[in-house]
Amino acid sequence: MLKENISNTNDSFERYKERLSNFSGEFELGLFLFIARKSIVWTIVFFAIAFGSAYLYLRYTPPVFESNSVIQMETRNQAKQILNVEAIAETDNGLAEGVELLRSKVFFKRVLSKLPLQISYFTEGTFKVNELYKNSPFSVETKIINPKILGTKFYIDFNNNHHGNIIYRFEGNDVSIGYETGKWIQFPEVQLKIDITDFSEIEAKQNLVKKNAFYFTLNDTNTVVNDIFPNLDVKLLNEQAKTILIAFKDFNPQKAADIVSKMTDEYKSFDVESKAESSNSVIEFIDMQLGLVYEKLKLSENTIQDFRKNNSVSESESKITSNETRLNTLDDQITSLELEENVLGKIESDISNSKSIDTYGLLAMLAGTPTENNITSTVDALHKLLIQKEEMLYDVTPNSQAIKAIDYQIDIQKKLLKESIKSVKSNLEIRKQELRNKSKEFEHKFNKLPDNEVEYGRLQRLFSINEKYYNLLLEKKTEYSISKAGFVSQTAVLEKADASSSPVSPNRKITFIIFTLAATLFSLILIFIRYLSHNEINSLNEITKYTNASISILGIVPRCKQDIPVSQLLVDKSPKSLIAEAFRSIRTNLQFISNTPGPKIIALTSTISGEGKTFVAINLAGIIAFSGKKVIILDLDMRKPKIHIGFAVENSSGMSTLLIGKDTLEDAIQRSTLENLDIITAGPVPPNPSELIISKKMDEILEHLKTIYDVIIIDNPPVGLVSDGIAMIQKADYPIYIFRADYSKRNFIQNVDRLFNEANITRLSVLLNGVDVDRKNYGYNYGYGYGYGYGSGYGYYDEDKTKSTNKKSFFKRK
């Protein structure tokens, strides 16, 4: 039996420690909703600020417009299809190059240089600045003297449609000069000429915005490119369809549309120009060769004429034999080989001296040569590797291992190309030597002829060689010129750029959603902070939860809606009020704690001052006195007495004078205005109240009072501050611990646990004072119907609400 008691005691102690360690560990939805209701004003403020901020943001943030265009890339050489001439640089790799070209600043600068962006015109309001792109009521012509003036704001004050002032600030100095329209104005850094195109619009805008609202800036193209280039977006839509999306954002919709449109136009021109560069390279090479061959041809022709005059050799006297014809044929072959060797030498030089290889130019120079088939395959392989490298650069950096690997392959391919060229040149040299040997054989035969005829034949052969070489070059130049002219861009504009009327930013709907979410977030953060920092007791449920329901719940006392009088006695003034009925319920619940016959001692205490134990003691005594029992209130809170104030009596004698034997019990007892209710005040404040309370005299006084009164109510000092009241709590038949809603801290409940477990006050019961009974309407049940608790649904009401309640009932009856 002893072991069982020890085991039960240990289990109780472990549960007690567990309750202390898990003190505020659970989320309470009811408390959260209650705090949310209390924070409704802050929530409204947050939403008001959010909607106000959203309105101001939409009102004063410049709208951003976007213009889009979709192009489909394809380039064809119409000359090849129509005239069947050699195609130059016609490959299938333009998509990747086209995207990078459109994304480049060099191309973007070229586009902007074709638009009227050298001068920008603006109107300036209090908060917003609008650009008057192609819509300015005045125009400016400039002659730049000092480039540092670029980017400076020139404000214009229009006096009338012919005169005004120009004001600007340069290097810390303010400059202001009058102007006359149509005439040049000399400034130290620039010359300006102002022309007004619509003075009525200027007057209208100056009536709406502040003075000097118009200004213009002289722009540097590089600065403009750097400023607006981030607004450009070029995307590859479909690789198979070769479609590209060009998008641009700007504060002016027309400006955005013009930039995108000009980009599509310029790309078409640039596409043709880039494809024609290879032809230009070949034509330039042919022109250089033509000049050299023409000089040789002219020299040969003059030499023949001079020889015929000096030696009297006529055309008819020449003996054209079969050997001479063969010799001419051999010379033609040698010439063709030399031309081919020159082409290969030019290609070899380009490969050796240039880091970047123009494969279009190589293919163009090889076109039509006998060695084309031998080298073209190697050039094609090199071309594919270069394309692969360009595509990889979209995803990796130039220093990555993948790029290094493909550079290694390109170097190998270049070496192979050089070796192929050397091999072909070696074969050409062997072939030339063989032809020269045969030519010498025929020349040896000519040597047997008369000297004049031999020399004339030799001169004729040289002229014929140069003539054929010259004609061949002219033929090639014509062919490449036709090919160049045949390049036509097939880039199709699938979607034209238009000036949008709806801005992409700020989006009105998304803006309000974001600000609403922000207000909601801040409201929730505030509520959570207040919830986490909330440490007050609000319901009997909290007390029962944190005490694990080991403490009896006596009931609640509703919060008084009116001002409490000095006497603090309310049950006699409003006998049908909720407060009076609450004390009746408490009086009834006391019987469940102890229903044995005889006089009873009710001892009340709390944790700190201000929790309402004196208020509860006075009204509980009054409600018990109404039942016909004799009640006396003892004020043992001798450090801070209040009972005498409530009953408006003297405090010259009382419990302190009784306990020291200065006064008799009959002298200390004072009558109240209520029948059956007497009081003994605390008396003068003693230096040793604790010793007086635990003295034998106190026990004697209580025993004597039991012979006179049915109920003795003791108002003890707070046990959270001093230990004076613990002795009376232990002796009481009805020990009551008072908490006050929205005032007492949750950790005060630990004092109840200590009294119950450590002081072994097992009859201790809890009463919650100052409860707002209307709060249950917001989903937060205070639990005052728990155990022997009291519920508000008994037909009782606050007397200040009598009128409205009866009125409501009257309408219900009708």
Sequence and secondary structure as in RCSB ss.txt:
>XXXX:A:sequence
MLKENISNTNDSFERYKERLSNFSGEFELGLFLFIARKSIVWTIVFFAIAFGSAYLYLRYTPPVFESNSVIQMET
RNQAKQILNVEAIAETDNGLAEGVELLRSKVFFKRVLSKLPLQISYFTEGTFKVNELYKNSPFSVETKIINPKIL
GTKFYIDFNNNHHGNIIYRFEGNDVSIGYETGKWIQFPEVQLKIDITDFSEIEAKQNLVKKNAFYFTLNDTNTVV
NDIFPNLDVKLLNEQAKTILIAFKDFNPQKAADIVSKMTDEYKSFDVESKAESSNSVIEFIDMQLGLVYEKLKLS
ENTIQDFRKNNSVSESESKITSNETRLNTLDDQITSLELEENVLGKIESDISNSKSIDTYGLLAMLAGTPTENNI
TSTVDALHKLLIQKEEMLYDVTPNSQAIKAIDYQIDIQKKLLKESIKSVKSNLEIRKQELRNKSKEFEHKFNKLP
DNEVEYGRLQRLFSINEKYYNLLLEKKTEYSISKAGFVSQTAVLEKADASSSPVSPNRKITFIIFTLAATLFSLI
LIFIRYLSHNEINSLNEITKYTNASISILGIVPRCKQDIPVSQLLVDKSPKSLIAEAFRSIRTNLQFISNTPGPK
IIALTSTISGEGKTFVAINLAGIIAFSGKKVIILDLDMRKPKIHIGFAVENSSGMSTLLIGKDTLEDAIQRSTLE
NLDIITAGPVPPNPSELIISKKMDEILEHLKTIYDVIIIDNPPVGLVSDGIAMIQKADYPIYIFRADYSKRNFIQ
NVDRLFNEANITRLSVLLNGVDVDRKNYGYNYGYGYGYGYGSGYGYYDEDKTKSTNKKSFFKRK
>XXXX:A:secstr
 HHHHHHHHHHHHHHHHHHHHTTT S  HHHHHHHHHHTHHHHHHHHHHHHHHHHHHHHHS  BEEEEEEEE  E
EEHHHHHH     S  S HHHHHHHHHH HHHHHHHHHTSS SEEEEEE SS EEE TT  SEEEEEEES GGGT
T EEEEEESSSSEEEEEEEETTEEEEEEEETTSEEE SSEEEEEEES HHHHHHHHHHS TT EEEEE  HHHHH
HHHGGGEEEEEEETTTTEEEEEEEESSHHHHHHHHHHHHHHHHHHHHHHHHHHHHHHHHHHHHHHHHHHHHHHHH
HHHHHHHHHHHT  TTT    HHHHHHHHHHHHHHHHHHHHHHHHHHHHHHHH SS  HHHHHHHHTTSTTHHHH
HHHHHHHHHHHHHHHHHTTTS TTSHHHHHHHHHHHHHHHHHHHHHHHHHHHHHHHHHHHHHHHHHHHHHHHTS 
HHHHHHHHHHHHHHHHHHHHHHHHHHHHHHHHHHHTEEE  EEEE     SS SBS HHHHHHHHHHHHHHHHHH
HHHHHHHH  B   HHHHHHHTTT SEEEEEEE  SS   TT   TTT TTSHHHHHHHHHHHHHHHH   SS E
EEEEEESSTTSSHHHHHHHHHHHHHHTT  EEEEE  TTS  HHHHTT   SSSHHHHHTTSS HHHH EE SST
TEEEE   S  S HHHHHTSHHHHHHHHHHHTT SEEEEE   TTT STTHHHHHH SEEEEEEETTTSBGGGHH
HHHHHHHTS  TT EEEEEEE GGGGGGT    TTSTT   S SS   GGGHHHHHHHHHHHH 
